[in-house]
Amino acid sequence: MTTEHVDVLIVGAGLSGICAAYYVQKECPGKRYAILEGRESLGGTWDLFRYPGVRSDSEMYTLGYSFRPWRGTNAIADGPTILQYLRETAAAYGIDRHIRFQHRVQHASWSSADGMWTVEATRGSDGSVARFTCQFLMMCSGYYSYASGYTPSWPGLEQFNGTLVHPQQWPETLDYSGKRVVVIGSGATAVTLIPAMADKAAHITMVQRSPSYVAALPSHDLLAARLQRLLPADLAYRLTRWKAILLSMYTYQLAQRMPRFTRKTLLKLVQDQLGPEYDVEKHFGPRYNPWDQRLCLAPDGDLFAAIKAGKASVVTDQIETFTSTGIKLQSGQELAADIIVTATGLNAVLMPGVQLVVDGAPVELAQTLSYKGVMFSDVPNMASIFGYVNASWTLKAELISKYVCRLLNYMNRHGYSQATPRRPRGAVGELPAVPLNSGYIQRSLSIFPRQGTREPWRVYQNYLQDVLSLALRPINDGTMVFARRAVQLTRHQPKGETRPA
């Protein structure tokens, strides 16, 4: 088996992987890199999900890359448009030429003696193994399983004679024209599907055990359009982007500091959309505070318009059992359905299917602490991109990518082959790394690393704090420990780690 060596190996060719590749080739022009993508095409989430209406739930001025500005006036874009944007970005910067498709990473082993990772990936349909070595490993493979979504085990599920579909495996040939559709779930996917399917379906019903917060947002940014008419394109984009960043930070902080006021405001806005007779508290008043889970967006109030037009309805109840013709609820109500869509979430995983080994010892990421939301305690030369839960994923992806490049350049200047965030000997309080109580997160907390109660082990959900931490503070912070390969050491140096300079 031949082994190919690159300086930086990126796993995943979605939004994060393309971002990482751009910054590696821009900030570290002497580094050779490759991208391993398990699927046959780039785009990640935006290539995988094909259900009706799939779209962003962050404004495109921040979901798009800062180095390739989003020029449209539509703040919310559909999935195919985002996928085309990613394809064009990869082609424009030559990133697509570095992607090895159908390379699914299975095993990654670090050797301190060699100062490199050895990565094995199954290749193509024949399952042959490709081997790579690299100085630095960047995991950009997301946080959920692409193989299947999450579907609860409801009683009587096997009795249903209609079509059952999960949005993650949406059939291209599914015809729902004139059909009775039931969508189970109340999250972003359900809120997207219902207005998208409402015009063709005979009727569509959202069945939810408990509600989510839903806010109407204009699909076009009037300020962005005005700025684009009055100012140079780059300046207009920067102002629009910062407006979106600061507004999202403000609304999140408001929700954290004044949850009752934020809840009241959100429910009033829904009441204004649906009228005084609608039971907003029952169907759109969650038991949790705003931003304990992600806020769902309804561009131009499309969900509320479908409900007002009588094309869609919301039922808040528990499922007792599936029947041959639909669903029976605990209240006794029965919902007839030709198609049932289980918009019940994802199966969260971290670095799906990858076995990590450091100097012969298997690594359990759940036993590590997250270092600045970028690396893992006692795991050398590896970063993972995990975006914000309260803002655009891309904002954090860019900060992490640029931080990794700063780290690589620092190591080059000082002749280091290894950078390891060492867990402190003293006690560090621990918290969950992902501050959401969403079902797909709570089901998988045991597989995620923890975060500490103090820097640099805290994971901030705040862009400005991360700019300070990742872009402005020194790389050598006294926690990151640097080392040279054993063959590079003189007889006056201890083998292994060096003290931070």
C-alpha positions as CSV (number, residue, x, y, z in Angstrom):
1,M,0.0,0.0,0.0
2,T,1.4,3.4,-1.0
3,T,1.3,6.3,1.4
4,E,0.8,9.9,0.3
5,H,2.1,12.7,2.4
6,V,0.6,16.2,2.8
7,D,1.2,18.9,5.3
8,V,-2.4,19.4,6.2
9,L,-5.2,16.8,5.7
10,I,-8.7,18.1,5.8
11,V,-11.6,15.7,6.4
12,G,-14.9,16.8,4.8
13,A,-15.6,18.9,1.8
14,G,-18.6,20.8,3.1
15,L,-18.9,24.4,4.2
16,S,-16.2,23.9,6.8
17,G,-13.8,22.0,4.7
18,I,-13.9,24.5,1.8
19,C,-13.3,27.3,4.4
20,A,-10.3,25.5,5.9
21,A,-8.8,24.8,2.5
22,Y,-9.1,28.4,1.4
23,Y,-7.2,29.7,4.5
24,V,-4.5,27.0,4.4
25,Q,-3.6,27.9,0.8
26,K,-3.9,31.7,1.5
27,E,-2.1,31.9,4.9
28,C,0.2,29.0,4.6
29,P,1.2,29.0,0.9
30,G,4.0,26.6,1.4
31,K,1.8,23.9,2.8
32,R,0.5,21.0,0.7
33,Y,-3.0,19.9,1.6
34,A,-5.7,17.5,0.5
35,I,-9.4,17.1,1.3
36,L,-10.9,13.7,2.0
37,E,-14.6,13.5,1.3
38,G,-16.6,10.3,2.0
39,R,-19.3,11.1,-0.5
40,E,-19.1,11.5,-4.2
41,S,-19.7,15.3,-4.3
42,L,-18.8,18.4,-2.2
43,G,-21.3,20.5,-0.2
44,G,-21.9,18.4,2.9
45,T,-25.3,19.3,4.4
46,W,-26.3,21.3,1.4
47,D,-25.7,18.4,-1.0
48,L,-27.3,15.8,1.3
49,F,-30.6,17.4,2.2
50,R,-33.1,17.5,-0.7
51,Y,-36.4,17.9,1.0
52,P,-38.9,20.6,-0.3
53,G,-38.0,24.1,0.8
54,V,-34.6,23.2,2.3
55,R,-32.9,26.5,3.1
56,S,-30.5,28.3,5.5
57,D,-31.6,29.3,9.0
58,S,-28.9,32.0,9.2
59,E,-28.6,35.1,7.1
60,M,-26.5,34.6,4.0
61,Y,-24.3,37.6,4.8
62,T,-22.8,35.5,7.6
63,L,-23.4,32.0,6.3
64,G,-21.5,33.0,3.2
65,Y,-17.7,33.4,3.4
66,S,-16.2,36.8,4.1
67,F,-13.6,36.1,1.4
68,R,-16.4,35.5,-1.2
69,P,-19.2,37.9,-0.3
70,W,-22.8,37.1,-0.8
71,R,-24.0,39.7,-3.3
72,G,-27.7,38.9,-3.3
73,T,-30.4,40.9,-1.5
74,N,-32.1,37.7,-0.3
75,A,-31.1,37.2,3.3
76,I,-32.3,33.6,3.3
77,A,-31.3,31.3,0.5
78,D,-32.6,27.9,-0.6
79,G,-30.4,24.7,-0.4
80,P,-29.7,24.4,-4.2
81,T,-28.5,28.1,-4.3
82,I,-26.2,27.5,-1.3
83,L,-24.8,24.3,-2.9
84,Q,-24.1,26.2,-6.1
85,Y,-22.4,28.9,-4.1
86,L,-20.1,26.3,-2.5
87,R,-19.3,24.7,-5.8
88,E,-18.5,28.0,-7.4
89,T,-16.3,29.0,-4.4
90,A,-14.3,25.7,-4.5
91,A,-13.8,26.1,-8.3
92,A,-12.9,29.8,-8.1
93,Y,-10.0,29.1,-5.7
94,G,-8.9,25.8,-7.1
95,I,-10.0,24.0,-4.0
96,D,-12.0,21.4,-5.9
97,R,-8.7,20.1,-7.4
98,H,-7.5,19.0,-3.9
99,I,-10.6,16.9,-3.1
100,R,-10.4,13.1,-3.0
101,F,-14.0,12.0,-3.3
102,Q,-15.3,8.7,-1.9
103,H,-12.5,8.6,0.7
104,R,-14.1,7.8,4.0
105,V,-11.7,8.1,6.9
106,Q,-11.8,5.2,9.3
107,H,-8.6,5.5,11.4
108,A,-6.1,8.2,12.4
109,S,-3.0,7.5,14.5
110,W,-0.6,10.1,15.8
111,S,3.1,9.4,16.4
112,S,5.1,11.9,18.5
113,A,8.3,10.2,17.4
114,D,7.5,10.9,13.8
115,G,5.6,14.1,14.4
116,M,2.8,13.2,12.1
117,W,-0.6,11.5,11.7
118,T,-1.2,8.4,9.7
119,V,-4.7,8.4,8.3
120,E,-6.5,5.4,6.6
121,A,-9.6,5.8,4.5
122,T,-11.8,3.3,2.6
123,R,-11.9,4.3,-1.0
124,G,-14.8,3.9,-3.5
125,S,-17.2,1.1,-3.7
126,D,-14.6,-1.6,-3.5
127,G,-13.5,-0.6,0.0
128,S,-9.8,-0.5,-0.7
129,V,-7.7,1.4,1.8
130,A,-5.9,4.6,1.0
131,R,-3.2,5.8,3.4
132,F,-2.1,9.4,4.1
133,T,0.4,11.0,6.4
134,C,0.2,14.6,7.5
135,Q,1.6,17.1,10.0
136,F,-1.8,18.5,10.9
137,L,-5.2,17.0,10.8
138,M,-8.4,19.2,10.4
139,M,-11.7,17.5,11.0
140,C,-14.5,19.3,9.1
141,S,-17.0,16.5,8.9
142,G,-19.8,18.1,10.9
143,Y,-21.7,16.8,13.9
144,Y,-24.3,14.4,12.7
145,S,-24.5,11.0,10.9
146,Y,-25.0,11.2,7.2
147,A,-26.2,7.6,7.1
148,S,-29.6,8.1,8.8
149,G,-31.6,10.6,10.8
150,Y,-33.3,9.9,14.1
151,T,-36.7,8.2,14.2
152,P,-38.3,7.2,17.5
153,S,-39.8,3.8,18.0
154,W,-43.5,4.6,18.0
155,P,-46.0,1.9,18.7
156,G,-47.7,0.5,15.6
157,L,-45.2,1.9,13.2
158,E,-45.2,-1.2,11.1
159,Q,-49.0,-1.0,10.6
160,F,-49.0,2.2,8.6
161,N,-49.8,1.5,4.9
162,G,-48.9,4.8,3.5
163,T,-45.5,6.4,2.8
164,L,-43.1,7.0,5.7
165,V,-40.1,9.3,5.0
166,H,-37.4,11.0,6.9
167,P,-36.2,14.4,5.5
168,Q,-32.6,13.2,5.5
169,Q,-33.5,10.5,2.9
170,W,-36.1,12.3,0.9
171,P,-37.1,10.4,-2.3
172,E,-36.7,12.4,-5.4
173,T,-39.7,10.8,-6.9
174,L,-42.1,11.4,-4.0
175,D,-45.3,12.9,-5.3
176,Y,-47.4,14.6,-2.6
177,S,-49.8,16.4,-4.8
178,G,-53.3,16.1,-3.4
179,K,-52.1,13.9,-0.6
180,R,-52.9,14.2,3.1
181,V,-49.5,14.8,4.8
182,V,-48.6,14.7,8.5
183,V,-45.2,16.1,9.6
184,I,-44.0,14.9,13.0
185,G,-41.8,17.5,14.7
186,S,-41.6,21.2,15.5
187,G,-38.0,22.1,14.7
188,A,-36.4,24.0,11.8
189,T,-37.0,21.1,9.3
190,A,-40.7,20.9,10.0
191,V,-41.1,24.6,9.9
192,T,-39.4,24.6,6.5
193,L,-41.3,21.6,5.1
194,I,-44.9,22.7,5.9
195,P,-45.1,25.9,3.9
196,A,-43.1,24.4,1.0
197,M,-45.5,21.4,0.7
198,A,-48.7,23.3,1.6
199,D,-49.7,24.4,-1.9
200,K,-49.5,21.0,-3.5
201,A,-50.7,18.8,-0.6
202,A,-54.4,18.3,0.0
203,H,-53.6,19.4,3.6
204,I,-50.6,19.2,5.8
205,T,-50.6,18.9,9.6
206,M,-47.7,19.4,11.9
207,V,-47.9,17.1,14.9
208,Q,-45.7,18.2,17.8
209,R,-45.2,16.9,21.3
210,S,-44.1,20.4,22.4
211,P,-43.7,23.7,20.4
212,S,-40.7,25.6,19.3
213,Y,-40.2,29.4,19.0
214,V,-40.8,30.5,15.5
215,A,-40.0,34.1,14.3
216,A,-40.9,35.6,10.9
217,L,-37.9,37.2,9.1
218,P,-38.0,39.1,5.8
219,S,-36.4,36.9,3.1
220,H,-34.9,40.0,1.5
221,D,-32.7,42.5,3.4
222,L,-33.9,46.0,2.4
223,L,-30.9,47.7,4.1
224,A,-28.5,45.5,2.2
225,A,-30.2,46.4,-1.1
226,R,-30.0,50.1,-0.2
227,L,-26.4,49.9,0.8
228,Q,-25.5,48.1,-2.4
229,R,-27.1,50.9,-4.4
230,L,-25.3,53.7,-2.5
231,L,-21.9,52.3,-1.6
232,P,-19.0,50.4,-3.2
233,A,-19.8,46.6,-3.2
234,D,-17.1,45.6,-0.7
235,L,-18.0,48.3,1.8
236,A,-21.7,47.5,1.5
237,Y,-21.0,43.9,2.1
238,R,-18.9,44.5,5.2
239,L,-21.5,46.8,6.7
240,T,-24.3,44.3,6.0
241,R,-22.3,41.5,7.5
242,W,-21.5,43.3,10.7
243,K,-25.1,44.4,11.0
244,A,-26.1,40.7,10.8
245,I,-23.4,39.7,13.4
246,L,-24.3,42.4,15.9
247,L,-28.0,41.9,15.5
248,S,-27.7,38.1,16.2
249,M,-25.5,38.7,19.2
250,Y,-27.9,41.3,20.6
251,T,-31.0,39.0,20.2
252,Y,-29.2,36.1,21.8
253,Q,-27.9,38.2,24.8
254,L,-31.4,39.7,25.2
255,A,-32.9,36.2,25.4
256,Q,-30.3,35.2,28.0
257,R,-30.7,38.2,30.1
258,M,-34.4,38.9,29.7
259,P,-36.0,35.5,28.9
260,R,-39.5,36.5,30.0
261,F,-39.5,39.7,27.9
262,T,-38.1,37.9,24.9
263,R,-40.7,35.1,25.2
264,K,-43.5,37.6,25.5
265,T,-42.2,39.5,22.4
266,L,-41.9,36.4,20.3
267,L,-45.4,35.1,21.1
268,K,-46.9,38.5,20.5
269,L,-45.3,38.6,17.0
270,V,-46.8,35.2,16.3
271,Q,-50.2,36.4,17.6
272,D,-50.0,39.3,15.2
273,Q,-49.4,36.9,12.3
274,L,-52.2,34.5,13.2
275,G,-54.9,36.7,14.8
276,P,-56.4,37.0,18.2
277,E,-58.4,33.8,18.1
278,Y,-55.4,31.5,17.5
279,D,-54.1,29.6,20.6
280,V,-50.5,30.8,20.3
281,E,-49.5,29.8,23.8
282,K,-50.5,26.2,23.2
283,H,-49.0,25.8,19.7
284,F,-46.0,28.2,19.7
285,G,-45.2,28.7,23.4
286,P,-42.4,26.3,24.4
287,R,-41.7,25.1,28.0
288,Y,-38.1,26.3,27.6
289,N,-36.6,29.8,27.4
290,P,-35.8,31.4,24.0
291,W,-32.4,30.1,22.7
292,D,-32.3,27.1,25.0
293,Q,-32.8,25.6,21.6
294,R,-32.2,27.2,18.2
295,L,-34.8,29.7,17.1
296,C,-36.8,28.6,14.0
297,L,-37.2,31.1,11.2
298,A,-40.2,31.6,8.9
299,P,-39.1,33.7,6.0
300,D,-41.8,36.3,5.2
301,G,-43.9,34.5,7.8
302,D,-44.6,31.6,5.3
303,L,-45.6,29.1,7.9
304,F,-48.1,31.5,9.4
305,A,-49.5,32.3,6.0
306,A,-50.1,28.6,5.3
307,I,-51.9,28.2,8.6
308,K,-54.1,31.3,8.0
309,A,-55.0,30.1,4.5
310,G,-56.2,26.8,5.9
311,K,-53.6,24.8,4.0
312,A,-51.7,23.8,7.1
313,S,-52.6,23.2,10.8
314,V,-50.7,22.5,14.0
315,V,-51.7,19.8,16.5
316,T,-49.9,19.7,19.9
317,D,-50.4,16.3,21.4
318,Q,-48.6,13.0,22.0
319,I,-48.7,10.1,19.6
320,E,-50.4,7.0,21.1
321,T,-49.9,4.7,18.1
322,F,-49.6,4.5,14.4
323,T,-52.5,2.9,12.5
324,S,-52.9,1.5,9.0
325,T,-54.3,4.9,7.9
326,G,-52.4,7.4,10.0
327,I,-51.8,8.3,13.6
328,K,-53.9,8.1,16.8
329,L,-53.1,10.7,19.4
330,Q,-53.3,10.4,23.2
331,S,-56.3,12.8,23.2
332,G,-58.2,10.3,21.0
333,Q,-57.9,12.4,17.8
334,E,-57.0,10.4,14.7
335,L,-55.1,12.0,11.8
336,A,-55.5,10.3,8.4
337,A,-52.4,10.5,6.3
338,D,-51.2,9.3,2.9
339,I,-47.6,10.4,3.7
340,I,-46.0,10.8,7.2
341,V,-42.8,12.8,7.4
342,T,-40.7,12.1,10.5
343,A,-38.9,15.5,11.0
344,T,-37.6,14.2,14.3
345,G,-34.0,15.3,14.1
346,L,-30.5,14.0,13.6
347,N,-28.2,11.4,15.0
348,A,-25.5,13.5,16.4
349,V,-21.9,12.2,16.2
350,L,-18.5,13.7,16.3
351,M,-16.0,12.7,13.6
352,P,-18.3,9.9,12.4
353,G,-16.7,6.5,12.3
354,V,-13.1,7.7,12.9
355,Q,-11.0,5.8,15.4
356,L,-8.4,8.1,17.0
357,V,-5.1,6.9,18.5
358,V,-2.3,9.0,20.1
359,D,1.0,7.2,20.6
360,G,-0.7,3.9,20.7
361,A,-3.5,4.8,23.1
362,P,-7.1,5.1,21.9
363,V,-8.6,8.5,22.4
364,E,-12.1,8.9,23.8
365,L,-13.1,12.5,22.9
366,A,-15.8,12.5,25.6
367,Q,-13.0,12.3,28.1
368,T,-11.2,15.4,26.8
369,L,-11.7,19.1,27.3
370,S,-12.3,21.4,24.3
371,Y,-9.4,23.9,23.9
372,K,-10.8,27.3,22.7
373,G,-13.5,25.3,20.9
374,V,-10.8,24.3,18.4
375,M,-8.6,21.4,19.7
376,F,-8.8,18.7,22.3
377,S,-6.8,18.3,25.5
378,D,-3.8,16.0,25.1
379,V,-4.5,15.4,21.4
380,P,-1.6,16.9,19.3
381,N,-1.9,18.6,15.9
382,M,-5.6,18.2,15.4
383,A,-8.4,20.7,15.1
384,S,-12.1,20.3,14.6
385,I,-14.5,22.8,13.2
386,F,-17.8,23.1,15.2
387,G,-19.7,26.3,14.5
388,Y,-22.0,28.5,16.6
389,V,-25.3,27.2,17.9
390,N,-26.7,30.7,18.2
391,A,-25.3,32.3,15.0
392,S,-24.0,31.4,11.6
393,W,-21.8,28.3,11.5
394,T,-19.4,30.0,9.0
395,L,-18.4,32.8,11.5
396,K,-16.8,30.2,13.8
397,A,-15.5,28.1,10.9
398,E,-13.5,31.1,9.6
399,L,-12.1,32.0,13.0
400,I,-11.0,28.4,13.6
401,S,-9.4,28.1,10.1
402,K,-7.4,31.3,10.6
403,Y,-6.3,30.3,14.1
404,V,-5.0,26.9,12.8
405,C,-3.0,28.8,10.1
406,R,-1.5,31.1,12.8
407,L,-0.6,28.0,14.8
408,L,1.0,26.3,11.8
409,N,3.0,29.4,11.0
410,Y,4.2,29.8,14.6
411,M,5.3,26.2,14.6
412,N,7.2,26.7,11.4
413,R,9.0,29.8,12.7
414,H,10.2,28.0,15.8
415,G,10.9,24.6,14.3
416,Y,8.2,22.7,16.3
417,S,6.6,19.6,15.0
418,Q,4.0,19.2,17.7
419,A,1.4,21.4,19.4
420,T,-0.6,19.9,22.2
421,P,-3.1,21.7,24.5
422,R,-2.2,20.0,27.8
423,R,-4.9,19.6,30.4
424,P,-3.9,21.4,33.6
425,R,-2.9,19.4,36.7
426,G,-5.2,21.5,38.9
427,A,-8.9,21.0,39.0
428,V,-10.9,22.6,36.2
429,G,-14.7,22.7,36.5
430,E,-16.5,21.0,33.6
431,L,-19.6,21.9,31.6
432,P,-21.3,20.5,28.5
433,A,-19.6,21.8,25.4
434,V,-22.8,22.4,23.6
435,P,-25.2,24.7,25.5
436,L,-28.5,23.5,23.9
437,N,-31.2,21.2,25.3
438,S,-32.4,20.1,21.8
439,G,-33.2,16.4,21.7
440,Y,-30.5,15.5,19.2
441,I,-27.9,17.2,21.4
442,Q,-29.2,15.7,24.7
443,R,-29.3,12.2,23.2
444,S,-25.6,12.5,22.4
445,L,-24.0,14.5,25.2
446,S,-22.0,11.5,26.3
447,I,-20.0,11.4,23.0
448,F,-19.0,15.1,23.0
449,P,-15.9,16.6,24.8
450,R,-16.5,18.8,27.7
451,Q,-15.7,22.4,28.2
452,G,-14.0,24.0,31.2
453,T,-15.2,26.8,33.4
454,R,-12.3,29.0,32.6
455,E,-10.1,30.0,29.7
456,P,-8.7,28.7,27.5
457,W,-11.1,25.7,28.0
458,R,-14.3,27.7,27.7
459,V,-16.3,27.5,24.5
460,Y,-17.9,30.8,23.8
461,Q,-21.0,31.3,21.8
462,N,-19.9,34.9,21.2
463,Y,-18.2,36.1,18.0
464,L,-16.4,39.1,19.6
465,Q,-15.0,37.0,22.4
466,D,-13.8,34.4,19.9
467,V,-12.1,37.2,17.8
468,L,-10.2,38.1,21.0
469,S,-9.4,34.5,21.9
470,L,-8.6,33.1,18.4
471,A,-7.4,36.0,16.4
472,L,-5.7,38.4,18.8
473,R,-4.3,36.5,21.8
474,P,-0.8,34.9,21.5
475,I,-0.5,31.4,20.1
476,N,1.9,30.5,22.9
477,D,-0.4,31.0,25.9
478,G,1.3,28.8,28.4
479,T,-1.3,26.0,27.9
480,M,-0.3,24.9,24.5
481,V,2.9,22.8,24.8
482,F,5.2,22.6,21.8
483,A,7.7,19.9,20.9
484,R,10.2,18.9,18.3
485,R,10.7,15.4,16.9
486,A,13.1,13.3,18.9
487,V,15.6,13.2,16.0
488,Q,15.8,17.0,16.1
489,L,16.7,17.2,19.8
490,T,20.3,17.9,21.0
491,R,21.8,16.1,23.9
492,H,21.0,19.1,26.1
493,Q,17.3,18.8,25.5
494,P,14.9,16.3,27.1
495,K,13.3,13.9,24.7
496,G,9.7,14.8,24.1
497,E,8.1,18.1,25.2
498,T,9.8,21.4,25.4
499,R,8.7,24.1,27.7
500,P,6.7,26.9,26.1
501,A,9.0,29.7,24.9
